[in-house]
């Protein structure tokens, strides 16, 4: 079949130079030059900057190699596999030259990369080692069994194929392309984990359970610090500029909603992210991350976050017409001192009053109050939405005390003289409360509390902070409270939540095949068995994730300096332990004594 590669020809001591030159120059990239000594190793290639330790496995020659079968139904089958099978078929042709096939294979692969998708958009597959090594059983030149060694760099496999008959290392094959001396799969996996808001430790455990190669955590942190986090900050700045431009075009200013989310419950929080949202479009326009040691304690973070956010909006020429918040006392005083109109979210007040009434309804002689709790809860929302001034809200709010006694004409209230519902005669006198009863006395005490009346007058008539509460639920997906993050890590994960929320805010309701709006039946825990219909929304989109991937691979990796510079300009506060003197490590270990040490004296 192939006389040029016979046994006598392959012996080094008898091989002449003219035989060596018979190999076309196109195949020289697969045939590293060797000296006259048969056992001399091939020339050492330049060592790349390793991201982690390489693992090497040596495979003995595998006799009886068979040709790979190509599945015609798989249109995206790997090009090199299909051409390797074609080379085995063409070997029966007397004019067949293996070196020509290798050159065509290399040229076809280069054309695929040049004309195909970018590396981060190519399709990837999970390949078992045994299946992959079938491609390297035979030497591509002499079709004889070859020796294979492999090593890994994270998710990338490097295979070196050596033919003992040719006495040359035929080729070095990599499972991934290289981007700036980094395996493309390593950096793409790091980027995907971070952008999806997942934990590297969880992915590492999944990969280990499947026995799939993955890079180390230090490599993940290097990727995120140098490429992913700068891209997130840049993408948010660009998105924020567009949102601020829309706010600046509003002639009368915007109606903003503000609230803080702490990274842990109670007064032990380390971070507090204050969110400012344009309630007219339900889009987050600013996020300020505050660390507790910046303000002297976690109970002061919300006020500082609000002040920083308002200062930022003023710097960007955004006028805040009014702001809707919860009933935080520090926020009330700060906005009052700065002359900013403030309204309260109805849900926060309703939740506070409902808890008090539920507690009262459980006491003796007050059980008759329980059927009225739902009506009082609805009355709070009606009072806020149907009133235009504070005194009108107060008058409608006090009218509920007459309504529960079956009195629907309010003589002492000129702003709300009578109930708007039709007045009907009733024979069920037992459901009405009596003026001298214990239940009515306690209800009156709660509803006419001075702070409650003051807060009712400031209830927001239209816009509420329910969208802010929904955004806080999104943050938990990207930054769980059970995980500790660095300042920049917490900021970037919060910004990812902002990008996700802004893209999917106000999603339309899904429809079935008949075009009817879809609903789901739920039993909320807070409603204690009450059934409720909930609209089903269309599935969320993740265009921001694809845009971030394009930004990372097409711009940030090519020239990271402008993006990392912008990230480095963010002021990072000192660690919480920076104010304490760090003791000697050996002394701390020496003082360690377990509470369950049997030798410890009681």
C-alpha positions as CSV (number, residue, x, y, z in Angstrom):
1,X,0.0,0.0,0.0
2,X,2.5,2.6,1.2
3,X,6.1,1.7,0.3
4,X,7.6,5.0,1.5
5,X,6.7,4.2,5.1
6,X,7.9,0.5,5.1
7,X,9.9,-0.9,8.1
8,X,13.2,-0.6,6.3
9,X,12.5,2.9,5.3
10,X,11.6,4.0,8.8
11,X,14.9,2.9,10.3
12,X,16.8,6.0,11.1
13,X,20.3,4.6,10.3
14,X,19.3,3.8,6.7
15,X,17.0,6.7,6.1
16,X,18.3,9.1,3.5
17,X,17.5,12.8,3.3
18,X,15.8,12.4,-0.1
19,X,13.2,10.1,1.6
20,X,12.6,12.8,4.2
21,X,12.0,15.4,1.6
22,X,9.3,13.3,-0.1
23,X,6.9,14.5,2.6
24,X,5.1,17.6,1.3
25,X,5.9,20.8,3.1
26,X,2.2,21.2,4.1
27,X,2.6,18.3,6.6
28,X,5.7,19.8,8.3
29,X,3.5,21.4,11.0
30,X,2.7,17.8,12.2
31,X,6.3,16.5,11.9
32,X,8.7,18.3,14.4
33,X,12.3,18.1,13.4
34,X,14.5,15.4,15.1
35,X,18.2,14.7,15.1
36,X,20.1,11.7,14.0
37,X,19.8,9.9,17.3
38,X,16.6,7.7,17.3
39,X,15.8,8.2,21.0
40,X,16.3,12.0,21.0
41,X,13.1,13.7,22.2
42,X,11.4,16.2,20.0
43,X,12.0,19.9,20.3
44,X,10.4,21.4,23.3
45,X,7.6,23.8,22.6
46,X,7.4,27.1,24.4
47,X,5.7,26.6,27.8
48,X,2.4,28.5,28.1
49,X,1.5,30.3,31.2
50,X,-0.3,27.6,33.1
51,X,-3.5,28.5,35.0
52,X,-3.3,25.3,37.1
53,X,-1.2,22.2,37.5
54,X,-1.4,19.8,34.5
55,X,-2.4,16.2,34.9
56,X,-0.7,13.7,32.6
57,X,-1.8,10.2,31.6
58,X,0.2,7.9,29.4
59,X,-1.7,5.4,27.1
60,X,0.0,2.4,25.6
61,X,-0.4,1.6,21.9
62,X,-3.8,0.2,21.1
63,X,-3.7,-2.5,18.4
64,X,-6.6,-3.3,16.1
65,X,-7.7,0.2,15.5
66,X,-10.9,0.5,13.5
67,X,-12.3,3.2,11.3
68,X,-14.7,5.7,12.9
69,X,-18.3,5.5,11.7
70,X,-19.9,8.8,10.8
71,X,-23.5,9.4,11.6
72,X,-25.1,11.1,8.7
73,X,-28.0,12.4,10.8
74,X,-25.7,14.5,13.0
75,X,-25.1,17.7,10.8
76,X,-22.9,19.3,13.5
77,X,-20.5,16.3,13.8
78,X,-16.9,17.3,14.4
79,X,-15.0,18.0,11.2
80,X,-11.8,16.3,12.2
81,X,-13.6,13.1,13.1
82,X,-15.4,12.9,9.7
83,X,-12.2,13.6,7.8
84,X,-10.2,11.0,9.8
85,X,-12.8,8.4,8.7
86,X,-12.5,9.6,5.1
87,X,-8.7,9.2,5.3
88,X,-9.0,5.5,6.3
89,X,-11.2,5.0,3.2
90,X,-8.9,6.9,0.9
91,X,-5.9,4.8,2.0
92,X,-7.0,2.0,-0.3
93,X,-6.2,4.3,-3.3
94,X,-2.6,3.7,-4.6
95,X,-2.2,7.4,-5.2
96,X,-3.2,8.3,-1.7
97,X,-0.8,10.4,0.3
98,X,-1.5,10.7,4.1
99,X,0.4,14.0,4.4
100,X,-2.0,15.5,1.9
101,X,-4.9,14.5,4.0
102,X,-3.3,16.1,7.1
103,X,-2.8,19.3,5.2
104,X,-6.4,19.3,4.0
105,X,-7.6,18.6,7.5
106,X,-5.6,21.6,8.9
107,X,-6.8,23.9,6.1
108,X,-10.4,22.9,6.6
109,X,-10.2,23.5,10.4
110,X,-8.7,26.9,9.8
111,X,-11.6,27.7,7.4
112,X,-14.1,26.6,10.0
113,X,-12.7,28.9,12.6
114,X,-12.4,31.8,10.2
115,X,-15.9,31.5,8.7
116,X,-17.8,30.0,11.7
117,X,-19.1,31.5,15.0
118,X,-16.8,33.0,17.7
119,X,-15.4,30.5,20.1
120,X,-17.8,31.3,22.9
121,X,-20.8,30.7,20.6
122,X,-19.6,27.3,19.3
123,X,-21.5,24.2,20.3
124,X,-19.8,22.1,23.0
125,X,-20.3,18.5,23.9
126,X,-19.4,16.2,26.8
127,X,-17.0,13.5,25.3
128,X,-16.0,10.4,27.1
129,X,-12.2,9.7,27.2
130,X,-12.6,6.2,25.7
131,X,-14.5,7.5,22.7
132,X,-12.1,10.3,22.2
133,X,-9.0,8.1,22.3
134,X,-10.3,6.0,19.5
135,X,-9.3,8.8,17.2
136,X,-5.7,8.5,18.2
137,X,-5.2,4.7,18.0
138,X,-3.5,4.9,14.7
139,X,-0.8,7.1,13.3
140,X,-2.3,9.4,10.6
141,X,0.8,8.9,8.4
142,X,1.5,5.1,8.5
143,X,-1.8,3.9,9.9
144,X,0.0,1.9,12.6
145,X,-0.7,1.8,16.3
146,X,0.7,4.8,18.1
147,X,1.4,5.8,21.7
148,X,-0.7,8.5,23.2
149,X,-0.1,10.8,26.3
150,X,-2.5,13.4,27.6
151,X,-2.6,16.2,30.2
152,X,-5.3,18.7,31.2
153,X,-5.4,22.4,31.8
154,X,-8.7,22.8,33.6
155,X,-11.4,21.8,31.1
156,X,-9.0,21.5,28.2
157,X,-7.4,18.2,27.2
158,X,-4.0,18.1,25.4
159,X,-3.2,14.9,23.5
160,X,0.3,14.1,22.2
161,X,0.4,11.3,19.7
162,X,3.7,9.6,19.0
163,X,4.4,6.9,16.4
164,X,7.1,4.4,17.4
165,X,7.5,3.3,13.8
166,X,7.9,6.8,12.4
167,X,10.1,7.7,15.5
168,X,8.5,11.1,15.5
169,X,5.9,12.9,17.5
170,X,3.2,13.2,14.9
171,X,1.0,15.9,16.4
172,X,-0.2,17.7,19.5
173,X,-4.0,18.1,19.7
174,X,-6.0,20.4,22.0
175,X,-9.7,20.1,22.7
176,X,-10.1,23.9,22.9
177,X,-8.9,27.0,21.1
178,X,-6.5,29.3,23.0
179,X,-7.4,32.9,23.8
180,X,-4.4,35.0,25.0
181,X,-2.7,31.8,26.1
182,X,-5.8,30.7,28.1
183,X,-8.1,27.8,27.2
184,X,-11.3,29.3,25.9
185,X,-13.4,26.7,27.8
186,X,-12.0,27.7,31.1
187,X,-12.7,31.4,30.9
188,X,-16.1,30.8,29.3
189,X,-17.1,28.4,32.1
190,X,-16.0,31.0,34.7
191,X,-18.0,33.7,32.9
192,X,-21.1,31.6,32.6
193,X,-21.0,30.6,36.3
194,X,-20.7,34.2,37.4
195,X,-23.2,35.7,35.0
196,X,-25.8,33.0,35.9
197,X,-25.4,34.0,39.6
198,X,-24.2,30.5,40.6
199,X,-21.6,29.3,43.0
200,X,-18.3,27.9,41.7
201,X,-18.2,25.4,44.6
202,X,-21.5,23.9,43.5
203,X,-20.4,23.6,39.9
204,X,-17.2,22.0,41.0
205,X,-19.0,19.4,43.0
206,X,-21.3,18.6,40.1
207,X,-18.3,18.2,37.8
208,X,-16.5,16.1,40.3
209,X,-19.5,13.8,40.7
210,X,-19.6,13.4,36.9
211,X,-15.8,13.0,36.8
212,X,-15.6,15.9,34.4
213,X,-12.4,18.0,34.3
214,X,-12.7,21.6,35.7
215,X,-10.3,24.3,36.6
216,X,-9.5,25.4,40.2
217,X,-11.2,28.1,42.2
218,X,-8.1,30.4,42.0
219,X,-8.4,30.3,38.2
220,X,-12.1,31.2,38.5
221,X,-11.3,34.2,40.7
222,X,-8.6,35.4,38.3
223,X,-11.0,35.2,35.4
224,X,-13.8,37.0,37.2
225,X,-11.5,39.7,38.6
226,X,-9.7,40.5,35.3
227,X,-12.6,40.1,32.8
228,X,-16.1,39.3,34.2
229,X,-16.5,41.9,36.9
230,X,-15.1,44.8,34.7
231,X,-17.5,43.8,32.0
232,X,-20.5,43.8,34.4
233,X,-19.7,47.2,35.7
234,X,-19.2,48.6,32.2
235,X,-22.5,47.0,31.0
236,X,-24.4,48.5,33.9
237,X,-22.9,52.0,33.4
238,X,-24.1,51.9,29.7
239,X,-27.6,50.7,30.7
240,X,-27.8,53.2,33.5
241,X,-26.9,56.1,31.2
242,X,-29.8,55.2,28.9
243,X,-32.2,55.0,31.9
244,X,-31.0,58.4,33.3
245,X,-31.5,60.0,29.9
246,X,-35.2,58.9,29.9
247,X,-35.5,60.4,33.5
248,X,-33.9,63.6,32.4
249,X,-36.5,64.1,29.6
250,X,-39.3,64.0,32.2
251,X,-40.4,67.7,32.6
252,X,-42.0,67.3,36.1
253,X,-39.5,64.9,37.5
254,X,-39.9,61.2,38.3
255,X,-41.8,59.3,41.0
256,X,-39.1,57.2,42.7
257,X,-39.2,54.3,45.0
258,X,-36.5,53.5,47.4
259,X,-35.7,50.7,49.8
260,X,-32.7,48.9,51.2
261,X,-31.9,45.2,51.2
262,X,-29.5,43.8,53.8
263,X,-27.3,40.8,53.1
264,X,-28.4,39.1,56.4
265,X,-31.3,39.5,58.8
266,X,-31.2,41.5,62.0
267,X,-28.6,44.1,63.0
268,X,-25.6,41.9,62.0
269,X,-25.7,42.8,58.3
270,X,-22.4,43.6,56.6
271,X,-23.8,45.1,53.3
272,X,-26.8,47.1,52.6
273,X,-27.8,47.8,49.0
274,X,-30.1,50.8,48.6
275,X,-32.2,50.7,45.4
276,X,-33.7,53.6,43.6
277,X,-36.4,52.7,41.1
278,X,-38.4,54.8,38.6
279,X,-41.9,53.6,39.5
280,X,-43.4,54.9,36.3
281,X,-41.7,52.2,34.3
282,X,-40.5,49.9,37.1
283,X,-36.9,50.1,36.2
284,X,-34.0,50.3,38.7
285,X,-32.0,53.5,37.9
286,X,-29.4,53.4,40.7
287,X,-28.0,51.0,43.4
288,X,-25.8,52.1,46.2
289,X,-23.9,49.5,48.2
290,X,-23.0,50.5,51.8
291,X,-20.8,48.5,54.1
292,X,-21.6,48.7,57.8
293,X,-18.3,50.1,59.0
294,X,-18.6,53.1,56.6
295,X,-21.5,54.5,58.7
296,X,-20.8,53.1,62.2
297,X,-23.3,50.3,62.2
298,X,-25.8,48.3,60.1
299,X,-28.8,50.3,61.4
300,X,-27.4,53.5,59.7
301,X,-26.9,51.9,56.3
302,X,-30.3,52.7,54.8
303,X,-30.1,56.4,55.5
304,X,-26.6,56.6,54.0
305,X,-27.7,54.7,50.9
306,X,-30.6,57.0,50.3
307,X,-28.4,60.1,50.7
308,X,-25.8,58.7,48.3
309,X,-28.5,57.8,45.7
310,X,-30.2,61.2,45.9
311,X,-26.8,62.9,45.5
312,X,-26.0,60.8,42.5
313,X,-29.4,61.6,40.8
314,X,-28.9,65.3,41.5
315,X,-25.5,65.1,39.9
316,X,-27.0,63.5,36.8
317,X,-29.7,66.3,36.6
318,X,-32.5,64.0,37.5
319,X,-35.4,65.7,39.4
320,X,-37.2,63.6,42.0
321,X,-40.8,64.8,42.2
322,X,-41.6,62.5,45.2
323,X,-40.4,59.3,46.6
324,X,-42.3,56.2,47.9
325,X,-40.7,54.3,50.8
326,X,-41.5,52.3,53.8
327,X,-42.0,54.0,57.3
328,X,-38.4,54.0,58.4
329,X,-38.1,56.9,61.0
330,X,-34.6,57.9,59.8
331,X,-35.8,58.1,56.2
332,X,-38.8,60.2,57.3
333,X,-36.6,62.8,59.1
334,X,-34.0,62.9,56.3
335,X,-36.5,63.6,53.5
336,X,-38.3,66.1,55.6
337,X,-35.1,68.0,56.4
338,X,-34.3,68.1,52.7
339,X,-37.7,69.2,51.5
340,X,-38.5,66.1,49.4
341,X,-42.1,64.9,49.3
342,X,-42.5,61.4,50.7
343,X,-45.3,58.8,50.4
344,X,-45.6,55.5,52.2
345,X,-46.2,52.1,50.6
346,X,-49.6,50.8,51.5
347,X,-48.5,47.2,51.9
348,X,-46.1,48.0,54.7
349,X,-48.8,49.8,56.7
350,X,-51.4,47.1,56.0
351,X,-49.0,44.4,57.1
352,X,-48.4,46.2,60.4
353,X,-52.1,46.7,61.2
354,X,-53.0,43.2,60.1
355,X,-50.5,41.7,62.6
356,X,-51.9,43.8,65.4
357,X,-55.5,42.8,64.6
358,X,-54.6,39.1,64.3
359,X,-53.1,39.2,67.7
360,X,-56.2,41.0,69.2
361,X,-58.6,38.5,67.6
362,X,-56.9,35.6,69.5
363,X,-57.6,37.2,72.9
364,X,-60.7,36.5,75.0
365,X,-64.0,38.2,74.0
366,X,-62.4,39.5,70.7
367,X,-63.1,36.6,68.4
368,X,-65.8,38.6,66.6
369,X,-63.2,40.9,65.2
370,X,-61.6,38.2,63.0
371,X,-64.2,38.3,60.2
372,X,-63.6,42.1,59.8
373,X,-59.8,41.9,59.3
374,X,-60.0,41.2,55.6
375,X,-62.4,44.1,55.1
376,X,-60.2,46.4,57.0
377,X,-57.2,45.3,55.0
378,X,-59.1,46.1,51.7
379,X,-60.3,49.4,53.2
380,X,-56.6,50.5,53.6
381,X,-56.0,50.1,49.8
382,X,-59.3,51.8,48.9
383,X,-58.5,54.7,51.2
384,X,-55.1,55.3,49.5
385,X,-56.3,54.9,45.9
386,X,-59.5,56.9,46.1
387,X,-58.1,60.0,47.9
388,X,-56.2,62.9,46.6
389,X,-55.3,64.7,49.8
390,X,-54.1,63.7,53.3
391,X,-57.2,65.0,55.2
392,X,-59.5,63.1,52.8
393,X,-57.5,59.9,53.5
394,X,-57.8,60.4,57.2
395,X,-61.6,61.0,57.0
396,X,-62.2,57.8,55.0
397,X,-59.9,55.9,57.3
398,X,-61.9,56.8,60.4
399,X,-65.2,55.9,58.7
400,X,-64.4,52.2,59.1
401,X,-65.1,52.6,62.8
402,X,-68.7,53.6,62.0
403,X,-69.0,51.0,59.2
404,X,-68.3,48.0,61.5
405,X,-71.2,49.2,63.8
406,X,-73.6,49.4,60.8
407,X,-73.4,53.2,60.7
408,X,-72.9,54.5,57.2
409,X,-73.6,58.2,57.5
410,X,-70.7,60.1,59.1
411,X,-72.0,63.4,60.5
412,X,-68.7,64.5,62.0
413,X,-66.7,64.1,58.8
414,X,-67.5,66.8,56.1
415,X,-64.9,65.3,53.7
416,X,-66.6,61.9,53.7
417,X,-70.2,62.2,54.8
418,X,-71.4,58.7,54.0
419,X,-70.3,55.3,52.7
420,X,-70.3,54.9,48.9
421,X,-71.7,51.4,48.9
422,X,-75.5,50.8,48.7
423,X,-77.1,50.7,52.1
424,X,-79.1,47.6,52.7
425,X,-81.3,46.4,55.6
426,X,-79.8,43.5,57.4
427,X,-81.1,41.0,59.9
428,X,-77.7,39.5,60.8
429,X,-77.0,41.9,63.7
430,X,-74.5,39.5,65.3
431,X,-71.9,40.3,62.7
432,X,-71.8,44.0,63.6
433,X,-69.5,45.2,66.4
434,X,-71.0,47.0,69.4
435,X,-69.6,50.3,70.6
436,X,-69.0,49.2,74.2
437,X,-67.6,45.8,73.4
438,X,-64.0,44.8,74.1
439,X,-63.3,44.0,70.4
440,X,-64.5,47.5,69.3
441,X,-62.5,49.2,72.0
442,X,-59.2,47.5,71.0
443,X,-59.9,48.1,67.3
444,X,-60.5,51.8,67.8
445,X,-57.3,52.0,69.8
446,X,-55.3,50.5,66.9
447,X,-56.9,52.4,64.0
448,X,-56.9,55.8,65.7
449,X,-53.3,55.6,67.0
450,X,-51.6,59.0,66.4
451,X,-48.8,57.5,64.3
452,X,-51.2,55.4,62.3
453,X,-53.3,58.5,61.5
454,X,-50.2,60.4,60.5
455,X,-49.0,57.6,58.3
456,X,-52.4,57.2,56.6
457,X,-52.4,60.8,55.5
458,X,-49.1,60.0,53.6
459,X,-50.2,56.8,51.8
460,X,-49.2,56.7,48.2
461,X,-52.3,57.0,46.0
462,X,-51.0,55.1,42.9
463,X,-47.4,53.9,42.9
464,X,-46.2,51.3,45.4
465,X,-42.9,49.6,46.2
466,X,-44.1,46.1,45.3
467,X,-41.7,46.1,42.4
468,X,-38.8,46.9,44.8
469,X,-39.8,43.9,46.9
470,X,-39.8,41.7,43.8
471,X,-36.4,43.0,42.9
472,X,-35.1,42.1,46.3
473,X,-36.3,38.5,45.6
474,X,-34.2,38.6,42.4
475,X,-31.1,39.6,44.3
476,X,-31.3,36.4,46.4
477,X,-30.9,34.4,43.3
478,X,-27.6,36.1,42.4
479,X,-26.3,36.8,45.9
480,X,-27.8,34.4,48.5
481,X,-27.7,35.6,52.1
482,X,-26.0,32.3,53.2
483,X,-22.8,33.2,51.2
484,X,-20.2,35.8,52.1
485,X,-18.8,38.0,49.3
486,X,-16.2,40.6,48.9
487,X,-17.4,44.2,48.4
488,X,-16.8,44.1,44.6
489,X,-18.3,40.6,44.4
490,X,-21.5,41.8,46.2
491,X,-21.7,44.9,44.0
492,X,-21.3,43.0,40.7
493,X,-23.8,40.3,41.7
494,X,-26.3,43.0,42.7
495,X,-25.8,44.7,39.3
496,X,-26.4,41.4,37.6
497,X,-29.7,41.2,39.4
498,X,-30.5,44.8,38.2
499,X,-29.8,43.9,34.6
500,X,-32.0,40.8,34.8
501,X,-34.8,42.6,36.5
502,X,-34.8,45.6,34.1
503,X,-34.9,43.3,31.1
504,X,-37.9,41.3,32.4
505,X,-39.8,44.0,34.3
506,X,-43.5,44.2,33.4
507,X,-43.6,40.9,31.4
508,X,-46.9,40.3,29.7
509,X,-49.3,37.6,30.8
510,X,-48.9,34.3,29.0
511,X,-51.8,32.9,26.8
512,X,-52.9,29.4,26.0
513,X,-53.4,27.9,22.5
514,X,-56.9,29.5,22.4
515,X,-55.5,33.0,23.1
516,X,-56.9,33.1,26.7
517,X,-54.9,34.6,29.5
518,X,-53.4,31.9,31.7
519,X,-53.8,31.8,35.5
520,X,-52.4,29.5,38.3
521,X,-54.2,28.6,41.5
522,X,-52.2,29.3,44.6
523,X,-52.8,28.8,48.4
524,X,-50.6,31.5,50.0
525,X,-49.4,30.6,53.5
526,X,-50.2,34.1,54.8
527,X,-53.8,33.7,53.8
528,X,-54.3,30.5,55.8
529,X,-56.0,28.3,53.3
530,X,-57.5,31.1,51.1
531,X,-57.3,30.2,47.4
532,X,-56.1,32.8,45.0
533,X,-55.7,33.0,41.2
534,X,-52.3,34.3,40.1
535,X,-51.6,35.4,36.5
536,X,-48.9,33.3,34.7
537,X,-46.3,35.5,32.9
538,X,-44.3,34.7,29.9
539,X,-40.9,33.1,30.5
540,X,-38.1,35.6,31.3
541,X,-35.4,36.4,28.8
542,X,-31.6,36.5,29.3
543,X,-30.3,38.7,26.5
544,X,-28.1,40.6,29.0
545,X,-26.2,37.4,29.6
546,X,-25.4,36.9,25.9
547,X,-24.4,40.6,25.6
548,X,-22.0,40.2,28.5
549,X,-20.5,37.1,26.9
550,X,-19.9,39.1,23.7
551,X,-18.4,42.0,25.6
552,X,-16.0,39.7,27.5
553,X,-14.7,37.7,24.6
554,X,-14.8,40.4,21.9
555,X,-13.6,43.4,23.8
556,X,-12.5,42.9,27.5
557,X,-10.2,40.0,26.8
558,X,-8.6,41.7,23.9
559,X,-7.9,45.0,25.8
560,X,-8.9,44.8,29.5
561,X,-7.1,48.0,30.6
562,X,-10.1,50.5,30.0
563,X,-12.5,48.2,31.7
564,X,-10.4,47.3,34.7
565,X,-9.5,51.0,35.2
566,X,-13.2,51.8,35.6
567,X,-13.6,49.0,38.1
568,X,-10.5,50.1,40.1
569,X,-12.1,53.6,40.4
570,X,-14.8,52.2,42.7
571,X,-13.9,53.0,46.3
572,X,-13.7,49.8,48.4
573,X,-14.0,50.2,52.2
574,X,-11.7,48.4,54.6
575,X,-12.6,45.0,56.0
576,X,-14.6,44.9,59.2
577,X,-11.6,43.5,61.1
578,X,-9.3,46.3,59.9
579,X,-10.0,48.4,63.0
580,X,-8.8,45.7,65.3
581,X,-5.2,44.7,66.0
582,X,-4.3,41.4,64.5
583,X,-2.7,39.1,67.2
584,X,-0.1,36.5,66.6
585,X,-1.5,33.4,64.9
586,X,0.4,30.9,67.1
587,X,-0.8,32.6,70.3
588,X,-4.4,32.4,69.2
589,X,-4.0,28.7,68.3
590,X,-2.3,28.0,71.7
591,X,-5.2,29.6,73.6
592,X,-7.7,27.4,71.8
593,X,-9.5,25.0,74.2
594,X,-12.6,22.9,73.3
595,X,-15.5,23.1,75.6
596,X,-15.7,19.3,75.5
597,X,-12.1,18.7,76.3
598,X,-12.0,16.0,79.0
599,X,-8.8,17.4,80.4
600,X,-10.2,20.9,80.9
601,X,-10.8,21.8,84.6
602,X,-14.4,22.7,85.4
